[in-house]
Amino acid sequence: MTRDVLSRDDYLDRWRTLHGGYDPRSSRLVGPWLSTIYALARPFARIGVPPDVVTLLGVAVSGLVVWLCALGGRWVLLAAFVVGASGILDSLDGAVAVLTDRVTRWGAVLDSVVDRVSDVLYLVALWLVEAPVWACVLAGVVVLVHEYARARATAIGMDDVGVVTIGERPTRVIVVAMFLLGAGIYTGSASWWAALGAYASLAVGAVALVQLLVVVRRRLA
């Protein structure tokens, strides 16, 4: 049995409501990305796949990235594509929830927890390809602080996401996938590519954290 689902415009309007009034159409990146996710999520929604199942599938796929990187060699090339798949699944769960009218507070908490686990697993994957442990740890700390700061600001009065930084989840997925791709293609210098991935993750995360804190301070002052 198939279900009726929201149109793309209705989905974007609903997304805006759930994210404190931020209109995704105003961004050249967020709008097209959400439109793509809508197209991918629509079949799942029509057959009634529960959003939480998609969420848990996403973290399972992130775990597969770690296993592939532990194998090393050309398996890292496959890991790069699996990172991309896990990033898509991460966005699909929320879209399926909106399209099937199954948005719940528990689902939001589960999604956030799974996202943070996946962020950490990506950095573990880079470490397994011999990125410096200190860079992976610092990148993980920066990401967790970034997400905690936004959540805390929202809890005490900020009524939207504040700002879409350069270090949002899709960017983190792209950075890790890109450098794992390099490591998988150029296996002789895989550790160098992995190190660059960790450094890039740290740099992007640090800039994003500063972006967010500046806006939060202004909004909550």
Buried (B, 14 or more C-beta within 10 A) or exposed (E): EEEEBBEEEEBBBBBBEBBEEBEBBEEEEBBEBBBEBBEBBBEBBBEEBBBBEBBBBBBEBBBBBBEBBBEBEEBBBBBBBBBBBBBBBBBBBBBBBBBBEBBEEEBEEBBEEBBBBBBBBBBBBBBBBBBBEEBBBBBBEBBBBBBEBBEEBBEEEBEEBBBBBEBBBBBBBBBBBBBBBBBBBEBEEBBBBBBBBBBBBBBBBBBBBEBBBEBBEEBEE
